[in-house]
Amino acid sequence: RDVAKRARMSSAASSATRAGSLNGRPGRSCIPIGPHVVLKMIKHYQEEGQGTEVVQGVLLGLVVEDRLEITNCFPFPQHTEDDADFDEVQYQMEMMRSLRHVNIDHLHVGWYQSTYYGSFVSRALLDSQFSYQHAIEESVVLIYDPIKTAQGSLSLKAYRLTPKLMEICKEKDFSAEGLKKAMIGFEHMFEEVPIVIKNSHLINVLMWELEEKSTVADKHELLNLSSSNHLEKSLQLLMDRVDDMSQDIVKYNTYSRNLSKQQQQKHQYTQRRQQENAQRQTRGEPPLPEEDISKMFKPPQPPPRMDTLLIAGQINNYCQNVKEFTSQNLGKLFLAEALQGHNS
């Protein structure tokens, strides 16, 4: 989804929800999420998500003291280029106005997005979350992984941009010197906020009844090894990002060589001018006029370092996914080996 549209939608939402925003820093405590919010996100992906295409939507809720609560959501509709008359900002405002009329929490507290094998660390997500968080400090982004969820483990995580990264984005100083001065690394870009699905007492009673009705035979599938396709795809995506990192390193090394070469040429030119002025002075001639060396030797444009940090963050995310995947399978293998040894 286009980042410019996302920023406009964030600005529109902020004007509608500024009054309900918490004054001061957002709470870092656990964020309760209603179960129907999770079901809506899952249903949204099942209906409109296809392959690598992600689905997105708005998170609604309220702030109780220093704690953020997510109580509702609605999706962004999928539309093609033929829908030129569709106004996403107007759609969002109409939805929030309708929810307010039926007395449903309508305060804008963030947005959600699905991910493809954990591929969500990108410049588009960074710009979008900055727009949301700059307008409403408590805003979070929920990342839903449908592939992990389909394997029997609900994958839902909430993130915010760190205060250091927010300052860098406000100043728009993504140079190597700016990032180094702010001491920003890929591990200091996003902070994960703990979440908990808050069920009602009736739902908890129903889940206990379903648990009692389940038999031991129904739980054998938990010992099945996960599909190797997941590991293969994760490693392939990891290699692609490593290639991107290698290309960025080559670009930065080229920039460093060009900068060093230009500095050397600038120094040689300055020395020649000084020698020529000394010779003219011995001959009784006036020195050469002053020249603006900075205009003659314009420094090369440094490559943006933020993209490199994002790639490093995505590589780290892939590594964590592979580590989690392999550790679960190794645990099952050791368990199966122990059971076989006991039976023999």
C-alpha positions as CSV (number, residue, x, y, z in Angstrom):
1,R,0.0,0.0,0.0
2,D,1.3,3.4,-0.9
3,V,3.0,5.1,2.0
4,A,1.8,8.6,1.1
5,K,-1.8,7.4,1.4
6,R,-1.0,5.8,4.7
7,A,0.4,9.1,6.0
8,R,-2.7,11.0,4.9
9,M,-4.9,8.4,6.6
10,S,-2.9,8.7,9.8
11,S,-3.3,12.5,9.7
12,A,-7.0,12.2,9.2
13,A,-7.3,9.7,12.1
14,S,-5.2,11.8,14.4
15,S,-7.6,14.8,14.0
16,A,-10.5,12.5,14.9
17,T,-8.9,10.9,17.9
18,R,-6.5,13.5,19.3
19,A,-9.0,14.2,22.1
20,G,-8.9,10.6,23.3
21,S,-5.1,10.3,23.2
22,L,-3.2,9.8,26.4
23,N,-1.1,12.9,27.4
24,G,2.5,11.8,28.1
25,R,4.4,8.7,27.2
26,P,2.5,5.6,26.3
27,G,2.4,2.8,28.8
28,R,4.7,-0.1,28.4
29,S,2.5,-2.7,30.1
30,C,0.8,-5.6,28.5
31,I,-1.8,-4.7,25.9
32,P,-5.2,-6.5,26.2
33,I,-6.8,-7.5,22.9
34,G,-10.3,-8.7,22.4
35,P,-10.7,-12.1,20.9
36,H,-13.1,-10.8,18.2
37,V,-10.3,-8.5,17.0
38,V,-8.0,-11.5,16.4
39,L,-10.8,-13.4,14.7
40,K,-11.5,-10.4,12.4
41,M,-7.8,-10.2,11.4
42,I,-7.7,-13.9,10.6
43,K,-10.9,-13.7,8.7
44,H,-9.7,-10.7,6.7
45,Y,-6.6,-12.6,5.6
46,Q,-8.5,-15.7,4.7
47,E,-10.9,-13.7,2.5
48,E,-8.6,-11.3,0.8
49,G,-5.0,-12.4,1.5
50,Q,-3.2,-14.2,-1.4
51,G,0.4,-15.4,-1.3
52,T,2.8,-12.6,-0.7
53,E,0.0,-10.0,-0.8
54,V,-0.6,-8.5,2.7
55,V,-3.8,-7.3,4.2
56,Q,-4.0,-4.2,6.5
57,G,-6.6,-2.6,8.7
58,V,-7.2,-0.1,11.5
59,L,-7.0,-0.9,15.3
60,L,-9.5,0.9,17.6
61,G,-9.6,1.0,21.3
62,L,-9.1,3.2,24.3
63,V,-6.6,4.2,26.9
64,V,-7.3,3.3,30.6
65,E,-4.9,5.2,32.9
66,D,-1.5,4.2,31.4
67,R,-2.6,1.1,29.6
68,L,-3.7,0.7,26.0
69,E,-6.5,-1.6,25.1
70,I,-7.5,-2.8,21.6
71,T,-11.2,-3.5,21.5
72,N,-12.1,-3.4,17.8
73,C,-10.8,-3.2,14.2
74,F,-11.9,-2.9,10.7
75,P,-10.0,-3.8,7.4
76,F,-8.8,-1.7,4.6
77,P,-10.7,-2.9,1.5
78,Q,-8.8,-4.3,-1.4
79,H,-9.3,-2.4,-4.6
80,T,-7.7,-2.3,-8.0
81,E,-6.3,0.6,-10.0
82,D,-9.7,0.8,-11.7
83,D,-11.2,2.1,-8.5
84,A,-9.9,5.6,-9.0
85,D,-12.8,7.2,-7.2
86,F,-12.3,5.3,-4.0
87,D,-11.1,7.6,-1.2
88,E,-9.4,5.7,1.6
89,V,-9.3,8.6,4.0
90,Q,-13.1,9.2,3.6
91,Y,-13.7,5.5,4.0
92,Q,-11.8,5.4,7.3
93,M,-13.5,8.5,8.7
94,E,-17.0,7.1,7.8
95,M,-16.2,3.8,9.5
96,M,-15.1,5.5,12.7
97,R,-18.1,7.8,12.6
98,S,-20.5,4.9,12.2
99,L,-18.8,3.0,15.1
100,R,-19.2,6.1,17.3
101,H,-22.9,6.3,16.5
102,V,-23.4,2.7,17.8
103,N,-21.4,3.4,21.0
104,I,-18.3,1.3,20.0
105,D,-14.8,2.3,20.9
106,H,-13.7,4.4,17.9
107,L,-10.3,5.9,19.1
108,H,-7.6,5.2,16.6
109,V,-4.8,3.2,18.4
110,G,-2.8,1.8,15.5
111,W,-3.0,-0.6,12.6
112,Y,-2.4,-4.2,11.7
113,Q,-0.8,-6.0,8.9
114,S,-0.3,-9.6,7.8
115,T,3.2,-10.9,7.0
116,Y,4.7,-13.5,4.6
117,Y,7.1,-15.8,6.4
118,G,8.0,-13.0,8.8
119,S,8.8,-10.4,6.0
120,F,7.6,-7.2,7.5
121,V,10.7,-5.1,8.4
122,S,10.6,-2.6,5.5
123,R,10.8,1.1,4.8
124,A,7.1,1.2,4.1
125,L,6.2,-0.2,7.5
126,L,8.7,2.2,9.1
127,D,7.3,5.3,7.4
128,S,3.7,4.2,8.1
129,Q,4.3,3.5,11.8
130,F,6.2,6.8,12.2
131,S,3.2,8.6,10.7
132,Y,0.8,6.9,13.1
133,Q,3.1,7.2,16.2
134,H,3.9,10.8,15.5
135,A,0.2,11.7,15.4
136,I,-0.8,9.3,18.3
137,E,2.0,8.3,20.6
138,E,0.3,5.2,21.9
139,S,-0.1,3.7,18.4
140,V,1.1,0.1,17.8
141,V,1.3,-2.1,14.7
142,L,0.1,-5.7,15.1
143,I,1.9,-8.2,12.9
144,Y,-0.1,-11.3,12.1
145,D,1.7,-14.3,10.6
146,P,-0.9,-16.6,8.9
147,I,1.6,-19.3,8.0
148,K,2.7,-19.9,11.6
149,T,-1.0,-19.7,12.7
150,A,-1.9,-22.4,10.1
151,Q,0.6,-24.7,11.7
152,G,-1.2,-24.5,15.0
153,S,0.6,-21.7,16.8
154,L,-1.1,-18.2,16.8
155,S,1.5,-15.7,15.8
156,L,0.6,-12.1,16.7
157,K,3.0,-9.5,17.9
158,A,2.8,-5.8,18.6
159,Y,5.6,-3.3,17.9
160,R,6.4,0.4,18.4
161,L,9.2,2.5,17.1
162,T,11.8,3.2,19.8
163,P,12.2,6.8,21.0
164,K,15.7,7.0,19.4
165,L,14.3,6.0,16.0
166,M,11.4,8.4,16.4
167,E,13.9,11.3,16.9
168,I,16.0,10.2,13.9
169,C,12.8,10.0,11.7
170,K,11.7,13.5,12.9
171,E,15.1,15.0,12.0
172,K,15.3,12.9,8.7
173,D,19.0,12.4,9.3
174,F,19.7,8.9,8.0
175,S,23.3,9.4,7.2
176,A,26.0,7.1,8.7
177,E,27.1,10.0,11.0
178,G,23.6,10.7,12.2
179,L,22.8,7.1,13.0
180,K,26.2,6.6,14.7
181,K,25.7,9.7,16.8
182,A,22.2,8.5,17.9
183,M,23.7,5.0,18.5
184,I,21.0,3.4,16.4
185,G,21.4,-0.3,15.4
186,F,19.0,-2.7,13.9
187,E,18.3,-4.1,17.4
188,H,17.2,-0.6,18.6
189,M,14.6,0.2,15.9
190,F,11.5,-1.6,17.0
191,E,10.4,-2.5,20.5
192,E,8.0,-5.4,21.0
193,V,5.1,-4.7,23.3
194,P,3.6,-7.7,25.2
195,I,0.0,-8.5,24.3
196,V,-2.6,-10.8,25.9
197,I,-5.9,-12.0,24.4
198,K,-8.5,-11.1,27.0
199,N,-11.4,-13.5,26.8
200,S,-14.7,-13.2,28.6
201,H,-15.6,-15.6,31.4
202,L,-18.1,-17.4,29.2
203,I,-15.5,-18.0,26.5
204,N,-13.1,-19.4,29.2
205,V,-15.7,-21.8,30.4
206,L,-16.4,-22.9,26.9
207,M,-12.7,-23.5,26.2
208,W,-12.4,-25.6,29.4
209,E,-15.4,-27.7,28.3
210,L,-13.8,-28.3,24.9
211,E,-10.5,-29.2,26.6
212,E,-12.2,-31.8,28.7
213,K,-14.0,-33.3,25.7
214,S,-10.7,-33.7,23.7
215,T,-9.1,-37.1,23.9
216,V,-5.4,-38.0,24.0
217,A,-5.6,-39.4,20.5
218,D,-6.5,-35.9,19.2
219,K,-3.2,-34.5,20.5
220,H,-0.9,-36.8,18.6
221,E,-0.6,-34.3,15.8
222,L,1.2,-32.0,18.1
223,L,4.2,-34.4,17.9
224,N,4.3,-34.2,14.1
225,L,7.4,-32.5,12.7
226,S,6.7,-29.2,11.0
227,S,6.9,-29.1,7.2
228,S,10.4,-28.7,5.8
229,N,8.9,-26.3,3.2
230,H,8.7,-23.6,5.9
231,L,12.4,-23.9,6.7
232,E,13.4,-24.0,3.0
233,K,11.3,-20.9,2.2
234,S,12.7,-19.0,5.3
235,L,16.3,-19.9,4.3
236,Q,15.6,-18.7,0.7
237,L,14.3,-15.4,1.9
238,L,17.2,-15.1,4.3
239,M,19.7,-15.6,1.4
240,D,17.8,-12.9,-0.7
241,R,18.2,-10.4,2.2
242,V,21.9,-11.3,2.6
243,D,22.4,-10.6,-1.1
244,D,20.7,-7.2,-0.6
245,M,23.0,-6.5,2.3
246,S,26.0,-7.4,0.2
247,Q,24.9,-5.0,-2.5
248,D,24.5,-2.2,0.0
249,I,27.9,-2.9,1.4
250,V,29.4,-2.7,-2.1
251,K,27.6,0.6,-2.7
252,Y,29.0,2.0,0.6
253,N,32.5,0.8,-0.2
254,T,32.3,2.5,-3.6
255,Y,31.1,5.7,-1.9
256,S,34.0,5.5,0.5
257,R,36.6,5.0,-2.3
258,N,35.1,7.9,-4.3
259,L,35.1,10.2,-1.2
260,S,38.7,9.3,-0.4
261,K,39.8,9.9,-4.0
262,Q,38.1,13.3,-4.1
263,Q,39.7,14.3,-0.8
264,Q,43.1,13.4,-2.3
265,Q,42.4,15.4,-5.4
266,K,41.3,18.4,-3.3
267,H,44.4,18.2,-1.2
268,Q,46.6,18.0,-4.3
269,Y,44.8,21.0,-5.9
270,T,45.3,23.0,-2.7
271,Q,49.0,22.2,-2.7
272,R,49.5,23.2,-6.3
273,R,47.7,26.5,-5.7
274,Q,49.9,27.2,-2.7
275,Q,53.1,26.4,-4.7
276,E,52.0,28.6,-7.6
277,N,51.2,31.5,-5.3
278,A,54.6,31.2,-3.6
279,Q,56.3,31.3,-7.1
280,R,54.2,34.4,-8.1
281,Q,55.1,36.1,-4.8
282,T,58.8,35.6,-5.5
283,R,58.3,37.1,-9.0
284,G,56.5,40.1,-7.4
285,E,53.2,39.1,-9.0
286,P,49.8,39.2,-7.2
287,P,48.5,35.9,-5.9
288,L,45.8,34.0,-7.7
289,P,42.2,34.9,-6.8
290,E,40.4,32.9,-4.1
291,E,38.2,30.1,-5.4
292,D,35.4,28.2,-3.7
293,I,36.9,24.7,-3.5
294,S,33.7,23.2,-2.2
295,K,32.0,24.1,-5.5
296,M,34.8,22.6,-7.5
297,F,34.9,19.4,-5.5
298,K,31.4,18.5,-4.6
299,P,31.4,15.5,-2.3
300,P,29.6,12.4,-3.6
301,Q,26.1,11.6,-2.3
302,P,26.3,9.1,0.5
303,P,24.0,6.1,0.2
304,P,21.1,5.9,2.7
305,R,22.0,3.8,5.7
306,M,18.5,3.3,7.0
307,D,17.8,0.8,4.3
308,T,20.8,-1.2,5.4
309,L,19.6,-1.2,9.0
310,L,16.2,-2.4,7.9
311,I,17.7,-5.2,5.9
312,A,19.8,-6.2,8.9
313,G,16.7,-6.2,11.1
314,Q,14.9,-8.4,8.6
315,I,17.8,-10.8,8.5
316,N,17.8,-11.0,12.3
317,N,14.0,-11.7,12.2
318,Y,14.5,-14.5,9.7
319,C,17.3,-16.0,11.9
320,Q,15.0,-15.9,14.9
321,N,12.3,-17.7,12.9
322,V,14.7,-20.4,11.8
323,K,16.0,-20.8,15.3
324,E,12.5,-21.1,16.7
325,F,11.5,-23.6,14.0
326,T,14.5,-25.8,14.4
327,S,14.4,-25.8,18.2
328,Q,10.8,-27.0,18.2
329,N,11.6,-29.8,15.8
330,L,14.7,-30.8,17.7
331,G,12.7,-31.0,20.9
332,K,10.2,-33.3,19.2
333,L,13.0,-35.5,17.8
334,F,14.6,-35.9,21.3
335,L,11.2,-36.7,22.8
336,A,10.5,-39.3,20.1
337,E,14.0,-40.8,20.6
338,A,13.5,-41.1,24.3
339,L,10.1,-42.7,23.9
340,Q,11.5,-45.3,21.4
341,G,14.3,-46.1,23.8
342,H,11.9,-46.5,26.7
343,N,9.6,-48.9,24.6
344,S,12.5,-51.0,23.5
